[in-house]
Every structure is written in C-alpha cells, then in structure tokens.
Amino acid sequence: MLAAPLVYVTVYTPFYGWSVGTPGPYWVAVALAVLLTGLAVLGGAVLIRYDARRAYLDGSSTSRPT
C-alpha cells in the first residue's frame, strides 16, 4: 500500500529538483531517480519476503480450507 507513493516520490523528487536547478544536469536527475527507485523496489521486495516468511513459519496459509 505504501509502494506506489514511495516510487512516485523517488521518481518525482529528482526531476523537481532538476527543474529548480538543484541536482545539476539532467543526467544526474535521471541517475538519481533510477537509484532511488531501485532502492524503493528492493526495500519493498525485502519487506514482502520477510512478511511471507513470517506467515509461512506461523503456519498460516490461504490454500488451506478454514
């Protein structure tokens, strides 16, 4: 639920900064957006894996009838 806004911010922020002259050239904004987005996606994948592993170890499963 938090992934989409986080990716939006990681892409938007470098280009907003570039439009006001903060990060310098355009390629710096592109590289920064790629790096930040990669970190956000990686962080999301780690959280999903952690949550899935915890659910598996707790014994909860959606394929089991209730």
N, C-alpha and C positions, 0 to 999 in steps of 0.2 A: 504494500500500500504506500510505502514511502519511496519506492524505487523510481517511479516516474517523475515526481517532483525533484528528486535529487539529481537525476540525469538531466532534467531541464536546466537546473541551476548550474550544473557543471559545464553545460554547453553554452548557456546564455551569458554567464559572467565574464569569460574571457573576451567575447565579442563586444559586450557592452563596454568593458574596459578599453578595448581597442578603439571603439568609436569615440571615446573621450580622450584617447591618446595615452593610456596607461601602460599596456604591455609593450608598446613599440610597434614593430612591423606586423603585418597581417599574419605572416607565417608563425610568429610567436603565439598569437592568439589561437591559431589552428592547433599547434603543438600542445599548448596548454589545455585546450578543450579535449583533445584526444587523450592526454594523460589523465585529466580529472575524470573523464567519463569512464576510462578503463579502470581507474581505482574504484569508482562507484559501482560498476558492474562486478568487479572482483569482490568487493565487500558484500554486495548482495548475494553472490554465489556462496560465499563463506557462511553467511547467516542462514541461507536456505539449507545448506549441507548440515550445519550444526542443528537446526531445528528438526530436520528429517532424521538425523542420527538419534537425537533425544527421543523422538516419537517412536523410533524402532526399538530402542532399548527399553522404553516404558511398556512396550507390548501393545501399543495402540495401532490399529490397522483399519483402513477403510474397506479392505476386501473381506473382512470377517463379518458374518451376519450378527446383528445385535440381538 
